[in-house]
Amino acid sequence: MINIVVLFAVIGGVVWWVVDYNTNPNGGKAAEQASASASAEAYNKRHNPQVGDCVKVTGSEDDNTLQMTIVGCDSSEAQFKTAEVLTGAQECKPGTVRAISLRGRHTVSTRWCFTKV
């Protein structure tokens, strides 16, 4: 009888730990997922320009080091202003001074079309 009680106590403890690990917002898997989501959102706010955003471009497309960083349009770092954000094989409208195309893993390519600031 004591063995059965101990066995149930151990199983109950393991079940409690698994549930807590997967659902506790202050720790465990839920906290890891929330942190990863917040980190991705912060990255997108800083490096995924939308129409009207001004950017500073560093690196090169040739060696995969290209990075677009959103900066204030009145900043001395601003090089380009985002005119269009296109997906797939769409082409930029005339008047574009720079186009950057990136293709993510298992995603449709995105093309940013820029004008001078």
Contacts in CASP RR format, 6 or more apart in sequence:
PFRMAT RR
TARGET T0000
AUTHOR 0000-0000-0000
METHOD contacts of the structure
MODEL  1
MINIVVLFAVIGGVVWWVVDYNTNPNGGKAAEQASASASAEAYNKRHNPQ
VGDCVKVTGSEDDNTLQMTIVGCDSSEAQFKTAEVLTGAQECKPGTVRAI
SLRGRHTVSTRWCFTKV
21 27 0 8 1.000
21 28 0 8 1.000
21 29 0 8 1.000
22 28 0 8 1.000
22 29 0 8 1.000
22 30 0 8 1.000
23 30 0 8 1.000
24 30 0 8 1.000
24 31 0 8 1.000
25 31 0 8 1.000
25 34 0 8 1.000
45 70 0 8 1.000
46 69 0 8 1.000
46 70 0 8 1.000
47 67 0 8 1.000
47 68 0 8 1.000
47 69 0 8 1.000
47 70 0 8 1.000
48 68 0 8 1.000
48 70 0 8 1.000
49 55 0 8 1.000
49 68 0 8 1.000
49 70 0 8 1.000
49 82 0 8 1.000
49 85 0 8 1.000
49 112 0 8 1.000
50 82 0 8 1.000
50 85 0 8 1.000
51 82 0 8 1.000
51 83 0 8 1.000
51 84 0 8 1.000
51 85 0 8 1.000
52 73 0 8 1.000
52 81 0 8 1.000
52 82 0 8 1.000
52 83 0 8 1.000
53 70 0 8 1.000
53 81 0 8 1.000
53 82 0 8 1.000
54 70 0 8 1.000
54 71 0 8 1.000
54 72 0 8 1.000
54 73 0 8 1.000
54 75 0 8 1.000
54 78 0 8 1.000
54 79 0 8 1.000
54 80 0 8 1.000
54 81 0 8 1.000
54 82 0 8 1.000
54 117 0 8 1.000
55 68 0 8 1.000
55 69 0 8 1.000
55 70 0 8 1.000
55 71 0 8 1.000
55 78 0 8 1.000
55 79 0 8 1.000
55 80 0 8 1.000
55 81 0 8 1.000
55 82 0 8 1.000
55 114 0 8 1.000
56 68 0 8 1.000
56 69 0 8 1.000
56 71 0 8 1.000
56 75 0 8 1.000
56 77 0 8 1.000
56 78 0 8 1.000
56 79 0 8 1.000
57 66 0 8 1.000
57 67 0 8 1.000
57 68 0 8 1.000
57 69 0 8 1.000
57 79 0 8 1.000
57 80 0 8 1.000
57 98 0 8 1.000
57 100 0 8 1.000
58 65 0 8 1.000
58 66 0 8 1.000
58 67 0 8 1.000
58 69 0 8 1.000
59 65 0 8 1.000
59 66 0 8 1.000
59 67 0 8 1.000
60 66 0 8 1.000
61 100 0 8 1.000
61 101 0 8 1.000
66 100 0 8 1.000
66 102 0 8 1.000
68 100 0 8 1.000
68 112 0 8 1.000
71 77 0 8 1.000
71 78 0 8 1.000
72 78 0 8 1.000
73 81 0 8 1.000
73 117 0 8 1.000
78 117 0 8 1.000
79 117 0 8 1.000
80 97 0 8 1.000
80 98 0 8 1.000
80 114 0 8 1.000
80 115 0 8 1.000
80 116 0 8 1.000
80 117 0 8 1.000
81 114 0 8 1.000
81 115 0 8 1.000
81 116 0 8 1.000
81 117 0 8 1.000
82 112 0 8 1.000
82 113 0 8 1.000
82 114 0 8 1.000
83 92 0 8 1.000
83 93 0 8 1.000
83 95 0 8 1.000
83 96 0 8 1.000
83 113 0 8 1.000
83 114 0 8 1.000
83 115 0 8 1.000
84 92 0 8 1.000
84 93 0 8 1.000
84 96 0 8 1.000
84 111 0 8 1.000
84 112 0 8 1.000
84 113 0 8 1.000
85 110 0 8 1.000
85 111 0 8 1.000
85 112 0 8 1.000
85 113 0 8 1.000
86 92 0 8 1.000
86 110 0 8 1.000
86 111 0 8 1.000
86 112 0 8 1.000
86 113 0 8 1.000
87 108 0 8 1.000
87 109 0 8 1.000
87 110 0 8 1.000
87 111 0 8 1.000
88 108 0 8 1.000
88 109 0 8 1.000
88 110 0 8 1.000
88 111 0 8 1.000
89 109 0 8 1.000
90 111 0 8 1.000
92 99 0 8 1.000
92 111 0 8 1.000
92 113 0 8 1.000
93 113 0 8 1.000
95 115 0 8 1.000
96 113 0 8 1.000
96 114 0 8 1.000
96 115 0 8 1.000
97 114 0 8 1.000
97 115 0 8 1.000
97 116 0 8 1.000
98 113 0 8 1.000
98 114 0 8 1.000
99 111 0 8 1.000
99 112 0 8 1.000
99 113 0 8 1.000
99 114 0 8 1.000
100 111 0 8 1.000
100 112 0 8 1.000
100 114 0 8 1.000
101 109 0 8 1.000
101 110 0 8 1.000
101 111 0 8 1.000
101 112 0 8 1.000
102 109 0 8 1.000
102 110 0 8 1.000
103 109 0 8 1.000
103 110 0 8 1.000
104 110 0 8 1.000
END
